[in-house]
Amino acid sequence: MDELDFVAIGDITTDEFIQLREDRAVINKELSGRKVLSMYFGDKLEFQEAVNVPAVGNSPNAAVSAKRLGLNTALVTDIGNDKGGEEIKEWLENEGIDMRFVDVHEGKETNHHYVLRYGPERTILIKHEKYDYVVPEMGAPKWVYFSSIGEHGIQYHHDIASYVQAHEGTKLAFQPGSFQILLGHEALKDVYEACELFFCNKEESQQILGTDETDVAELLKRMRELGPTVPVITDGPAGAYALAEDGVWHMPMYPDPAPPVDRTGAGDAFSSTFTSALALGHDVPTALKWGPINSMSVVQYVGAQKGLLSQEKLQQYLNEAPEDYQPKKIA
């Protein structure tokens, strides 16, 4: 078996992006401060456009990101034996992703999600098909990148943690999806303890830890106590933070060349690019410099993959970065 640099594990889907007309839908705020997308019940609402984007999802996005950055990349995922599955296989093959661990299920449907776009923001309607998840024999890849799967796959988490722990030299990066965050860290204790890298945003870290703490450096330290060697927390416009061996590092956002078009996949781009930088032999501060650039590029396009960069293009953005685009040690 060829040595793999990066194996992404997680569900795959086709996203159907529906651009809402802003005169047919509105955004309100609850007393809690959360934004609510509102439309009149029972109306027939005209939309602006609809675009299908196959072969996406947290882990598939990460696989495409890693492949474009030069890593020998495979994807472990599940599809149905249907038209949607065929479109996904064709897409992945065109990207050069190793397909040997893509499991095709007879009698099952391929996941298809609906993304309601309002300006650059989105609300996603999801439904995970119930597949029988199995961890394949994939040798000892340098990195396993694990993210969102269906709610029925709790045992799968433990199987992945066991696989990583049984294969010396294989490191685990974990970017939990909404369901995995709701499960709580106690239910996934072995996964957290197996992690080399862990990614979430500030609000998610507070939810995982059950705290109102707002200091990101403190949140990172508490996250490390759960097991991850290098926890990483993003904080929107405030940038990204990572706890390395030598302390807490902060990285500002890379400036947008134009207003964002669609924020879908920005987090996947950051996390997968950070992981890829380490897989290519770089250190944590360098990984922090790489991640925001791919995020910046992705949000300039509809969908999570169109804007993902090659290593050469990413380096060009680094060369053109503002002087203050530098990681800083803050604790």
Secondary structure, DSSP 8 states (H G I E B T S, - for coil): ----SEEEES--EEEEEEEE-TTT-EEEE-TTS-EEEE--TT----EEEEEEEEEESHHHHHHHHHHHTT--EEEEEEEESSHHHHHHHHHHHHHT-B-TTEEEETT----EEEEEEETTEEEEE----------------SEEEE----TT-HHHHHHHHHHHHHSTT-EEEE---HHHHHH-TTTTHHHHHHEEEEEEEHHHHHHHHT-----HHHHHHHHHHTS-SEEEEE-GGG-EEEEETTEEEEE-----SS--S--TTHHHHHHHHHHHHHHTT--HHHHHHHHHHHHHHHTTSSSSSTT---HHHHHHHHHT--TT---EE--
